Amino acid sequence: MAKQLQFPLRISTRSLITFKVLTFIGVSLYTIGLAWLFFTDPQDDLLKIVALLAQWASIIVLLVVAFIRFKRYRNVIWNDEHLLVKDKHDIIIPLNEIRKVELKTLNGVHEVHLLEEHPYLGESFLFLGSLNYFFQHKKIDLIIQALNERIAQAKREAA
C-alpha cells in the first residue's frame, strides 16, 4: 500500500481568494466614488477633468497590476519531506529541490526559489504568509526559518 503524504503545517493564508475579492471590491468602490463626485458636481474646469481622468487611469493600472501579481500567489503547505503547492493542480515539491524561502515584501509576501525551473511554477513563486502579518510576523518568521532549516537538512540528507 502506498504511503499517503500528510501536510500538517500550513504556512500560507487560507483566505487568499477573500483577499483578492476584497481588493477588487475596494478599488471598485473607490472608482464609483470618484465617478459619483464627478457627476454630482460637474464643472467646466479642464484641470479637474484631466485630474479625474488621471485618477481613473491610475486606478485601472493599479488594479491590473494587482491582479497580475495575485495570479502568482499560491497556497503552500509543508511537512518534513515535501512542500505542497495548492493551486489548480496540487504540486508536490521535495524540500531538497528548493533553494530558499525568503521574505519578499514587508506585508508578508514570501518567495520560494526552486533549484530548477518548474514547468508550471517557473523559477520561483510567491505566497502570502498571513493577511495580518504585521501582528503575527514573529510567529510566521519562525515558521519560515524552520522551513529553511528543514530545506538545508533535506539537501544534506540527499547529498
C-alpha positions in Angstrom: 0.0 0.0 0.0 1.4 3.4 -0.9 2.2 5.8 1.9 -0.2 8.7 1.9 1.5 12.1 2.4 0.2 14.3 5.2 0.8 18.0 5.4 0.4 19.1 8.9 1.6 22.7 8.8 0.0 25.5 6.6 2.3 28.4 6.0 0.2 30.5 3.6 -3.0 32.3 4.2 -6.2 30.3 3.8 -8.2 33.4 2.8 -6.3 34.3 -0.4 -9.4 34.4 -2.5 -11.1 36.6 0.1 -8.1 39.0 -0.1 -8.4 39.1 -3.9 -12.1 39.7 -3.8 -11.9 42.4 -1.1 -9.1 44.2 -3.1 -11.3 44.2 -6.2 -14.3 45.5 -4.3 -12.3 48.2 -2.6 -10.9 49.5 -5.8 -14.3 49.3 -7.5 -16.0 51.3 -4.7 -13.2 53.9 -4.9 -13.8 54.2 -8.6 -17.5 54.5 -8.2 -17.0 57.2 -5.5 -14.8 59.2 -7.9 -17.4 58.9 -10.6 -20.2 60.0 -8.2 -18.2 63.1 -7.2 -17.6 63.9 -10.9 -21.2 63.6 -11.9 -22.7 65.4 -8.9 -20.6 68.5 -9.2 -19.8 68.9 -12.9 -17.7 71.9 -13.7 -16.1 73.2 -16.8 -12.7 73.4 -15.3 -10.4 71.4 -17.6 -7.8 70.8 -14.9 -10.3 69.0 -12.7 -11.4 66.8 -15.6 -7.8 65.9 -16.5 -7.0 65.2 -12.9 -10.1 62.9 -12.6 -9.2 61.0 -15.8 -5.6 60.6 -14.5 -7.0 59.2 -11.2 -9.2 56.7 -13.1 -6.3 55.6 -15.3 -4.1 55.1 -12.3 -6.8 53.0 -10.6 -7.2 50.8 -13.6 -3.4 50.4 -13.9 -3.1 49.5 -10.2 -6.0 47.0 -10.5 -4.4 45.3 -13.5 -1.0 45.2 -11.7 -2.6 43.8 -8.5 -4.4 41.0 -10.4 -1.3 40.1 -12.4 0.6 39.9 -9.1 -2.3 37.9 -7.4 -2.0 35.3 -10.1 1.5 34.5 -8.8 0.3 33.9 -5.2 0.0 30.3 -4.2 -1.3 28.4 -1.2 1.6 26.4 0.4 1.7 23.6 3.0 4.8 21.8 4.1 5.9 18.8 6.1 9.3 17.3 6.9 9.9 16.0 3.3 7.7 17.9 0.8 6.2 21.2 0.0 2.6 21.1 -1.4 1.5 24.0 -3.6 -2.3 24.1 -3.8 -3.5 25.7 -6.9 -5.4 24.5 -9.9 -3.3 21.4 -9.7 -1.7 20.2 -6.4 2.1 20.1 -6.9 4.3 18.3 -4.5 7.9 19.5 -4.4 10.6 17.7 -2.4 12.3 20.0 0.0 15.8 19.2 -1.5 14.7 20.8 -4.8 14.1 24.2 -3.1 16.9 26.7 -2.9 15.5 29.0 -0.3 12.4 30.8 1.0 12.7 34.5 1.8 10.5 37.5 2.7 9.8 39.4 -0.5 7.8 42.4 0.8 7.1 44.0 4.1 3.4 43.0 4.0 4.3 39.3 4.4 4.7 38.0 0.8 7.3 35.3 0.7 9.1 33.9 -2.3 10.1 30.3 -2.8 13.2 29.9 -5.1 13.5 26.5 -6.8 16.7 24.9 -7.9 15.4 24.0 -11.3 12.6 25.7 -13.3 9.3 24.0 -12.8 7.0 23.8 -15.9 4.0 25.2 -14.1 5.6 27.4 -11.3 8.7 28.7 -13.0 11.9 29.5 -11.1 10.1 31.0 -8.2 6.6 31.6 -6.8 5.0 33.8 -4.1 2.8 33.0 -1.2 1.2 35.3 1.3 2.1 34.2 4.9 -0.9 35.8 6.6 -3.3 38.7 6.0 -2.4 40.1 9.4 1.4 39.7 9.0 2.1 42.8 11.0 0.6 41.3 14.1 2.0 37.8 13.7 5.3 38.5 12.0 7.5 36.9 14.7 5.5 33.6 14.6 5.5 33.5 10.8 9.2 34.3 10.6 9.9 31.5 13.0 7.9 29.1 10.8 9.8 30.2 7.7 13.1 29.9 9.5 12.2 26.3 10.5 11.3 25.6 6.9 14.6 26.9 5.6 16.4 24.8 8.2 14.5 21.7 7.1 15.3 22.5 3.5 19.1 22.7 4.4 18.7 19.4 6.3 17.0 17.7 3.3 19.8 18.9 1.0 22.4 17.4 3.3 20.5 14.1 3.5 20.2 13.9 -0.3 23.9 14.6 -0.9 
